[in-house]
């Protein structure tokens, strides 16, 4: 029984580390890259390890209340989710990269 709790805690810690590492390094996880989303400070800089940890912990709370923390973007004037509000970060959409056709026209 103890080993099950230990394995769960270890998996959670690894997940927390991977998200935090991705967010502090480049502001994006692999899935966020596909959707061109980036987590950053309001000034446009990479977030800190503390902000990453707060985002992860608040994400669990947001999901535990049936996703209300993420539906919150529909009601917030600045389109922030609970993890954004608590950690003082922003999730922004990156501009679409120029296509080969656009580059050829230049």
N, C-alpha and C positions, 0 to 999 in steps of 0.2 A: 504494500500500500504506500509506504514512504517513497519507494522508487517511482511510482506513478506521479506523485506530487513533484518529486525532484525532476523528472523528465519534462513535465508540463512547465515548471518554472524555468528550466533550462531553455526550452523551446521559446518561451516568451521573452527571455533575456536575449536570445540570439535574434529574434525578430525585431525587438526594440533596437538592438545595436545596428542591424542592417538598414532599417528605416532611418535612424539617426545619422548613420554614416553617409547614406545617399543624400539626405537633405542638407547636411553640413558641407559636403563635398561639392555638389553641383546643383542642389536644390530640387533634384528630381530622382524618383525611383524609376525603374525600367518601365513600369506601366504609365507613369506620368509622362515619360518621354514620348510614348506612343500618342498620347492625347495633347502633347505640347503644353503641359502644365508645369509650373515651377513654383516652389515655396520660397518666399524671400521675406526680408524685413520690409517695412513700409518704405524704406529708402532704396530698396533694390539690391541689398547685399545678401550674402548667404546667412542662414540662421545659425545660431549657436547650438551646442550640445544640450544645454538646458532647455532651450526652446523646442528642440526635437523631442526631448523626453516629455515635456508638457503636452506637445501635440499627440504623442502616442497614448499617453494616459487619458487625455480628454477624448480621444477617439473611441476608447472602450466605453466611456460613459455615454458618449453620443450614440453609439450603436445599442447600448443596453436599454435605452429609452426609445426603442423602435426606430432608430435613425433620426430622431428629432433634431439632434445636433447638426446633422447635415442638411435636413430640410430647412433649417434656420436661414440658409442663404436666400430663400424666397422672401423672407420678412425683414432681413437686415438691410439697411440703406446702403451699406458698403459691400454687400454680397459676401459676408464672412460667415464661416461655419464656427461652431463652438471651439474646435481646436485652434482656428485662426485667432479668435477673440482672446482665449486664455493665454496663448503663447505670444501674442503680439506680432503675428506674421500675416502674410497675405498669400493667397494662391492666385497666380496670374496665368493668363494664356499667352504663350510665346507667339510671336509672329510666324506666319507660315514661311518656310524657306523658299527662295526663288526657284522656279523650275528651270529646266535646261532651255526651254523655249524662251523664257523671259531673259535668261542670260545671253542667249544667241541674238536677241533683238538689240541688246545694248551694244 
